[in-house]
Amino acid sequence: MNNVLEVSHLTKDYGSFKLDDVSFTVPGGTIMGLIGENGAGKSTTIKCILDLVRRDSGEVHVLGHDMDREARTLKGEIGVVLDESGYYNSFTPAQVNRIQSGLYLRWDSALFQQYLNKFGLTEKKTVKEFSKGMRMKLALAAAFAVRPRLLILDEATSGLDPVVRDEILDEFLAFIQDEEHAILISSHITSDLEKVADYVTYLHKGRVAVSGAKDELLDRYGKLKCGRADLERVDPALLVGVRTGQFGCEALVKDRRALARAWPALAIEPVTLEDIMIFTVKGDVR
């Protein structure tokens, strides 16, 4: 399986914030979910990949080619949806179609129209008449119409109702079926990523806190619920973060099988991606 996107040692220092040595790969036929709290560096990472922000160091390869050397060609292989649609308020979808067809060699007007119909968008209304969710649908329709090999999406499902989000997630899964396409998507809606992501990279304060195959991460990590006395007996090296309350403690466990072998009487529950985020950010680090 070839990598569609490779990010190596990406660094960008703003002084007050630093994206620090971020690396991950997105193989063909897969979806990488980029998660993290606000200000963790997700959007900065995406903008550095797209060369919208000049990185201080690091390398980006798309389809095996260096983004620095072949940016113009490679950008034609990428469909992009940022957290704002980027279209002027006075534009109509018909105008977007005409403009984009002159910018992208592989722009598919028929496919664009197909997605407009699927998403219930009329060609006659202007962008300013669209809700946030409708603007996001317009941007997604345009991204698919480029016929890209790589989709890069920044909060692309935000503002959409659950039914439409589910439809769009199905579109993402269909997009990667031939294993020559891939998606990088940042999202605060971790339940969406649990449905479709093959890999997850969790950014915390500009650094990669966790990265790997989603199913393996969810299988390896666990959530321990116990009293304070039991928690004190557990090896701190197995714990990522701890939250203590009036009636007991909860802890994120790095290796739930190792903990179960050492302390079989303790109850360990499955985790979600949201659990991993919350305990890493808000838990008392051991």
C-alpha positions as CSV (number, residue, x, y, z in Angstrom):
1,M,0.0,0.0,0.0
2,N,1.6,3.3,-1.1
3,N,1.4,6.4,1.1
4,V,-0.7,9.2,-0.5
5,L,0.5,11.7,2.2
6,E,3.7,11.7,4.2
7,V,4.4,14.4,6.8
8,S,7.9,14.4,8.3
9,H,9.2,16.5,11.2
10,L,6.9,19.4,10.5
11,T,7.8,22.5,12.6
12,K,6.4,26.0,12.7
13,D,7.2,28.5,15.4
14,Y,5.0,31.5,16.0
15,G,6.7,32.4,19.3
16,S,3.6,32.1,21.4
17,F,2.8,28.7,19.8
18,K,5.0,26.1,18.2
19,L,4.1,23.2,16.0
20,D,6.8,20.8,17.0
21,D,8.2,17.9,15.0
22,V,4.9,16.6,13.7
23,S,5.1,13.4,11.6
24,F,2.5,10.9,10.3
25,T,1.6,9.1,7.1
26,V,-1.7,8.4,5.3
27,P,-1.6,5.3,3.2
28,G,-3.8,4.9,0.1
29,G,-7.3,3.6,0.8
30,T,-7.4,5.0,4.3
31,I,-8.7,7.9,6.4
32,M,-6.5,9.7,8.9
33,G,-8.3,11.6,11.7
34,L,-6.5,14.6,13.1
35,I,-7.8,15.4,16.6
36,G,-6.9,17.7,19.4
37,E,-8.2,20.6,21.5
38,N,-8.6,24.1,20.1
39,G,-5.2,25.6,19.6
40,A,-3.5,22.2,19.4
41,G,-2.1,22.8,15.9
42,K,-4.6,20.9,13.7
43,S,-5.3,23.8,11.3
44,T,-1.7,25.0,11.3
45,T,-0.6,21.5,10.3
46,I,-3.1,21.4,7.4
47,K,-2.0,24.9,6.3
48,C,1.6,23.9,6.4
49,I,0.8,20.8,4.3
50,L,-1.0,22.9,1.7
51,D,1.8,25.5,1.7
52,L,-0.6,28.2,2.9
53,V,1.7,28.8,5.8
54,R,5.5,28.5,5.3
55,R,6.8,25.8,7.6
56,D,10.1,26.4,9.4
57,S,11.3,22.8,8.8
58,G,10.1,19.4,7.8
59,E,9.0,17.7,4.6
60,V,5.7,17.0,2.9
61,H,5.3,14.4,0.2
62,V,2.1,13.8,-1.8
63,L,1.9,10.7,-3.9
64,G,5.6,10.2,-3.4
65,H,6.5,13.7,-4.7
66,D,8.1,16.6,-2.7
67,M,5.5,19.3,-2.1
68,D,8.3,22.0,-2.1
69,R,9.5,21.0,-5.6
70,E,6.2,20.2,-7.3
71,A,3.6,22.2,-5.4
72,R,1.8,23.5,-8.5
73,T,1.3,20.0,-9.9
74,L,0.5,18.3,-6.7
75,K,-2.1,20.9,-5.6
76,G,-4.2,19.7,-8.6
77,E,-4.3,16.3,-6.9
78,I,-5.7,17.7,-3.6
79,G,-9.3,18.6,-2.8
80,V,-9.5,21.0,0.1
81,V,-12.3,22.0,2.5
82,L,-11.2,24.4,5.3
83,D,-13.4,25.5,8.2
84,E,-14.8,28.3,6.1
85,S,-16.0,27.8,2.5
86,G,-13.8,30.7,1.1
87,Y,-16.3,31.7,-1.5
88,Y,-17.5,35.3,-1.9
89,N,-21.0,35.9,-0.4
90,S,-22.3,37.1,-3.8
91,F,-21.3,33.8,-5.6
92,T,-23.9,31.3,-6.7
93,P,-23.0,27.6,-7.1
94,A,-23.3,28.1,-10.9
95,Q,-20.6,30.8,-10.7
96,V,-18.4,28.5,-8.5
97,N,-18.7,25.9,-11.2
98,R,-17.6,28.3,-14.0
99,I,-14.6,29.7,-12.0
100,Q,-13.4,26.3,-10.7
101,S,-13.6,24.8,-14.2
102,G,-10.9,27.3,-15.3
103,L,-8.7,26.6,-12.4
104,Y,-8.6,22.7,-12.3
105,L,-7.6,20.6,-15.2
106,R,-9.8,17.7,-14.0
107,W,-12.7,19.7,-12.8
108,D,-15.9,17.7,-13.4
109,S,-18.9,20.0,-13.8
110,A,-21.3,17.0,-14.1
111,L,-20.0,15.6,-10.8
112,F,-20.3,19.0,-9.2
113,Q,-23.9,19.2,-10.3
114,Q,-24.5,15.7,-9.0
115,Y,-23.4,16.7,-5.5
116,L,-25.4,19.9,-5.6
117,N,-28.5,17.8,-6.2
118,K,-27.5,15.2,-3.6
119,F,-26.9,18.0,-1.0
120,G,-30.1,19.9,-1.9
121,L,-28.3,23.0,-3.1
122,T,-29.9,25.3,-5.7
123,E,-27.7,26.9,-8.3
124,K,-29.6,30.2,-8.1
125,K,-29.1,31.1,-4.4
126,T,-26.0,33.0,-3.4
127,V,-23.5,31.9,-0.7
128,K,-24.7,34.5,1.7
129,E,-28.2,33.0,1.6
130,F,-26.8,29.6,2.7
131,S,-26.6,28.4,6.2
132,K,-23.2,27.3,7.6
133,G,-24.0,23.7,6.9
134,M,-25.1,24.5,3.3
135,R,-21.8,26.4,2.7
136,M,-19.9,23.4,3.9
137,K,-21.8,21.2,1.5
138,L,-21.0,23.5,-1.3
139,A,-17.3,23.3,-0.4
140,L,-17.5,19.5,-0.2
141,A,-19.2,19.3,-3.6
142,A,-16.4,21.5,-5.1
143,A,-13.7,19.4,-3.4
144,F,-15.1,16.1,-4.9
145,A,-15.5,17.7,-8.3
146,V,-11.8,18.3,-8.6
147,R,-11.5,14.5,-8.7
148,P,-8.5,14.6,-6.3
149,R,-6.4,11.7,-5.1
150,L,-6.1,13.3,-1.6
151,L,-8.9,15.1,0.3
152,I,-7.8,17.4,3.1
153,L,-10.7,18.5,5.3
154,D,-10.7,20.9,8.3
155,E,-13.8,20.5,10.4
156,A,-15.7,19.5,7.3
157,T,-18.7,18.0,9.2
158,S,-19.2,20.8,11.6
159,G,-22.5,22.6,11.4
160,L,-24.2,19.6,9.7
161,D,-27.1,17.7,11.2
162,P,-26.5,14.0,12.1
163,V,-28.3,12.6,9.1
164,V,-26.3,14.7,6.6
165,R,-23.1,14.0,8.5
166,D,-23.8,10.3,8.1
167,E,-24.4,10.7,4.4
168,I,-21.1,12.6,4.0
169,L,-19.2,10.0,5.9
170,D,-20.5,7.4,3.5
171,E,-19.2,9.5,0.7
172,F,-15.8,9.6,2.3
173,L,-15.7,5.8,2.6
174,A,-16.7,5.4,-1.0
175,F,-13.9,7.8,-2.0
176,I,-11.2,5.6,-0.6
177,Q,-12.4,2.3,-1.8
178,D,-9.9,1.9,-4.7
179,E,-6.9,2.3,-2.3
180,E,-5.4,5.0,-4.5
181,H,-7.2,7.8,-2.7
182,A,-6.9,9.0,0.9
183,I,-8.4,11.5,3.3
184,L,-6.9,13.6,6.1
185,I,-9.7,15.1,8.2
186,S,-9.5,17.2,11.3
187,S,-12.7,17.1,13.5
188,H,-13.9,17.9,16.9
189,I,-16.7,15.3,16.4
190,T,-14.6,12.3,17.5
191,S,-17.6,9.9,17.1
192,D,-17.5,10.6,13.3
193,L,-13.8,9.6,13.2
194,E,-14.6,6.4,15.2
195,K,-17.0,5.5,12.4
196,V,-14.7,6.1,9.4
197,A,-11.0,6.7,10.4
198,D,-8.4,4.0,9.9
199,Y,-5.7,6.0,11.7
200,V,-5.7,8.8,14.3
201,T,-3.1,11.4,15.1
202,Y,-3.8,13.3,18.3
203,L,-2.1,16.7,18.6
204,H,-1.6,18.3,22.1
205,K,0.1,21.7,22.5
206,G,1.7,21.4,19.0
207,R,3.1,17.9,19.4
208,V,2.0,14.4,18.5
209,A,0.7,12.9,21.7
210,V,-0.7,9.7,20.2
211,S,-0.7,8.4,16.6
212,G,-1.5,5.0,15.2
213,A,-4.2,2.7,13.9
214,K,-7.5,3.7,15.4
215,D,-8.7,0.2,16.2
216,E,-5.4,-0.7,17.8
217,L,-5.4,2.5,20.0
218,L,-9.0,1.8,21.2
219,D,-8.1,-1.8,21.9
220,R,-4.9,-1.0,23.8
221,Y,-6.1,1.9,25.9
222,G,-8.6,1.5,28.8
223,K,-10.4,3.5,31.4
224,L,-9.9,2.4,35.0
225,K,-12.5,3.2,37.6
226,C,-11.6,2.6,41.2
227,G,-11.1,4.1,44.7
228,R,-8.1,6.1,45.7
229,A,-6.6,3.3,47.7
230,D,-6.7,1.0,44.7
231,L,-5.3,3.7,42.4
232,E,-2.3,4.2,44.7
233,R,-1.3,0.5,44.1
234,V,-1.2,0.9,40.3
235,D,2.1,1.4,38.6
236,P,2.1,5.1,37.5
237,A,3.9,4.2,34.3
238,L,0.7,2.5,33.0
239,L,-1.4,5.7,33.5
240,V,-1.7,8.6,31.1
241,G,-3.9,10.9,33.2
242,V,-6.1,10.7,36.3
243,R,-9.3,12.4,37.3
244,T,-10.3,12.3,41.0
245,G,-13.7,13.0,42.3
246,Q,-15.8,12.9,45.4
247,F,-16.8,9.2,44.9
248,G,-13.7,7.7,43.3
249,C,-11.1,8.0,40.5
250,E,-10.9,7.5,36.8
251,A,-7.7,7.0,34.9
252,L,-6.6,6.5,31.3
253,V,-4.6,3.3,31.0
254,K,-1.9,2.9,28.3
255,D,-2.1,-0.9,28.2
256,R,-5.2,-2.3,29.7
257,R,-4.1,-5.9,29.3
258,A,-0.9,-5.3,31.2
259,L,-2.9,-3.7,34.0
260,A,-5.4,-6.5,34.0
261,R,-2.6,-9.1,34.4
262,A,-1.1,-7.2,37.3
263,W,-4.3,-6.2,39.0
264,P,-7.0,-8.6,37.8
265,A,-9.6,-7.4,40.4
266,L,-9.7,-3.9,39.0
267,A,-12.4,-3.0,36.5
268,I,-11.2,-1.6,33.2
269,E,-13.6,-0.2,30.6
270,P,-13.2,0.4,26.9
271,V,-12.3,4.0,25.8
272,T,-13.4,6.4,23.1
273,L,-11.2,8.9,21.2
274,E,-12.8,11.6,23.3
275,D,-11.7,9.8,26.5
276,I,-8.1,9.8,25.2
277,M,-8.3,13.6,24.5
278,I,-10.0,14.5,27.8
279,F,-7.7,12.6,30.0
280,T,-4.6,13.8,28.3
281,V,-5.7,17.5,28.4
282,K,-7.6,17.6,31.7
283,G,-6.4,14.7,33.7
284,D,-3.7,15.0,36.4
285,V,-0.7,13.6,34.6
286,R,1.0,10.9,36.7
